Amino acid sequence: MEADYYTREDLTGLKLELNEQRKKKRKFDKDYPDHHKNPHDKVISRTRKLIGLLEHNLNIEDYGMGTVLINSRFVVSLLNNKWRVKGKNVWYDHKHDLTHFVCNYILKEDFVQPPTPEQELDYFDAKLRDLIRRRPAWLVKELKDIMNERTDV
């Protein structure tokens, strides 16, 4: 039996499946308002986590029973926030944030917080000031052309 591998090409299909399951969940909630366990909740949770893992460009293989094998080494539960090393029986908890989990445990890189909008504006402001200070010929030419267009009108 050949293993099922997930790739970035599967993302669109998984997102469509996620939307379908959400529609079924809403319909079920509407049809059975007193029923507190929705059978679509687990499928939605698994699909959402699988999409999140695929967006990190990992090698993902279906490992059966609601788990996936990442980079041929890590077994990750799609329903719970648990993972283990293949061949070991000790399960570890991970944070709900998949980026933190992937960076710290799968890729073993330092987790870097994304910059805040203010930090991004400061960065681009500094880059723009540096560019204007150097006065490259192409920029001067573009600015002169713009000024000539405004005077022509």
Secondary structure, 3 states (H helix, E strand, C coil): CCCCEECHHHHHHHHHHHHHHHHHHHHHHHHCCCCCCCCHHHHHHHHHHHHHHHCCCCCEEEEECCEEEECCCEEEECCCCEEEECCCCCCEECCCCHHHHHHHHHCCCCCCCCCCHHHHHHHHHHHHHHHHHHCCHHHHHHHHHHHHHHHHC
